[in-house]
Amino acid sequence: MAALGTLASGIGHEINNPLYAILGAAEAIRDGNDLARGQEHAQDIIGYCKHVAGIIKNLTGYIRPADKHGLEPVYVNTAISDAVLMARLTLLSDAIEIDQRLDAVPAIFAKSEDIQQVFFNVIRNGLQAMGREGTLEIESVREANRVLVRIRDTGSGIAPGDLTRIYDPFFTTKGPDEGEGIGLFVVQQIVNKYDGTIEFESEVGKGTVCAITFPIREPNGEEP
Amino acid sequence: MKHKVLIIDDEAAIRKTIRLQLEGTIYDVLEAEDGEKGIHVLDNENILEVVVIICDVRMPKLNGIEAVAYFHENYAGIPIIVLTGYPDVQLAVDFMKGGVVDYLVKPVEKDKLVEAVGKAARQHTLFSGSQQPKL
C-alpha cells in the first residue's frame, strides 16, 4: 500500500509538472503575437506531450502479466552484452571499467526486450552511482534450475533507509536529469512477471550488489 | 525599487513556465534549481527587492520543506508560495500552518499565479519595514 501511495503521488507529480508546462506554453501562444516564439512554445508542447506519453508507456508496459505464448528463448549473456553496449553510450568517463564474467548458461523463456531492459536499468544505475571512476562487475552462473546474474558496482552505495524504497515508483535519489525513479520499479515488475527474484545489498561509500535470478524452463513452462 | 520573484524548482521546464506566466508583469524573475541554490541566490541579492519566493516541494539536496523552514528562519520578511505537483491536503495544511502564504498545485493558470504572487507581494510590502532579514 505504501508503494501504491507513492505511485499515486508520483504520478500526480510526474504528470502535473509537464501539464503545467503545457498550460504555460499554450497560454503564451494564446496571449502572444510573435509567430517564431509561438512556434517555439508549440515545439515545447510537443516535447512535453511525448514526455507524458513515455511515462504512461513505461508504467503500463511492464505491469501486464507475461503472455506465455509469446515467449522465446532468451540468452541471458547476449541480453547482458547488449545492455552493456547501450549503457556504455551513457558513460561520461573512460575511467569506468566494465568486467563481464559470463558462464555458459541455458536460455530462459521470456521476451528478449524485457530481459534486456532489466539488465540495462540495473547496469545504468550502477554506472550512475560510480560517477566518473569505478568498476562494474557482471557475472552470470547457473545455480540449480535458475540463472543467476550478479551486478556489482563500486559506487556511492544506497543508504539503509533508501534500500527499502528503491522499488517504489518515482522514488529517486538522483538529480533531475538522471531519471524519474521508475527504473527499478520496472525491473521488479519484469522480474516478477517471469517468476524471477531480485535482491540488493549495499554499503554506503563502498558499492552495491544486485543479484537477479530467472528460472530455466522449457517452452511449455515446465522446469527442465 | 525592483520587484523580484525567486523561483525554486528542479525542473527547468517549470521555471520557464513560471517565467512565461510572469512575463509582462512588474516582476523580474530569479531562478534556482534546488533549495541550496535558492539560499545562494538570496545571499547575493538585495533582499528588499525579492518580494516573493515560489518554492517546489520535491527537489534534490535541500527539499521544499527544509528550504521553507530555512527561509522562515533567516528571511522572515519574504512571503513564500509553495507550488507543487502533489495535491496533498495534509502537506498543504502543514505548510500553511508553517506560515507559507499560499499552496498551489500544478498546473496553475497564469491569471491565478499572477494574482497569488500579487497577493503575496503585498504582504511583503506590509511587513518588510518591521521584519528585516537576519542574514
Chai-1 contact restraints between the chains, C-beta under 6 A:
chainA,res_idxA,chainB,res_idxB,connection_type,confidence,min_distance_angstrom,max_distance_angstrom,comment,restraint_id
A,S9,B,Y86,contact,1.0,0.0,6.0,A-B,restraint_1
A,G12,B,G85,contact,1.0,0.0,6.0,A-B,restraint_2
A,G12,B,Y86,contact,1.0,0.0,6.0,A-B,restraint_3
A,G12,B,P87,contact,1.0,0.0,6.0,A-B,restraint_4
A,H13,B,G85,contact,1.0,0.0,6.0,A-B,restraint_5
A,H13,B,Y86,contact,1.0,0.0,6.0,A-B,restraint_6
A,N16,B,G85,contact,1.0,0.0,6.0,A-B,restraint_7
A,N16,B,K106,contact,1.0,0.0,6.0,A-B,restraint_8
A,N17,B,E11,contact,1.0,0.0,6.0,A-B,restraint_9
A,N17,B,I14,contact,1.0,0.0,6.0,A-B,restraint_10
A,N17,B,G85,contact,1.0,0.0,6.0,A-B,restraint_11
A,L19,B,P107,contact,1.0,0.0,6.0,A-B,restraint_12
A,Y20,B,T17,contact,1.0,0.0,6.0,A-B,restraint_13
A,Y20,B,K106,contact,1.0,0.0,6.0,A-B,restraint_14
A,Y20,B,P107,contact,1.0,0.0,6.0,A-B,restraint_15
A,A21,B,A13,contact,1.0,0.0,6.0,A-B,restraint_16
A,A21,B,T17,contact,1.0,0.0,6.0,A-B,restraint_17
A,L23,B,P107,contact,1.0,0.0,6.0,A-B,restraint_18
A,G24,B,T17,contact,1.0,0.0,6.0,A-B,restraint_19
A,G24,B,L20,contact,1.0,0.0,6.0,A-B,restraint_20
A,G24,B,Q21,contact,1.0,0.0,6.0,A-B,restraint_21
A,E27,B,K110,contact,1.0,0.0,6.0,A-B,restraint_22
A,A28,B,L20,contact,1.0,0.0,6.0,A-B,restraint_23
A,G175,B,P60,contact,1.0,0.0,6.0,A-B,restraint_24
A,P176,B,D10,contact,1.0,0.0,6.0,A-B,restraint_25
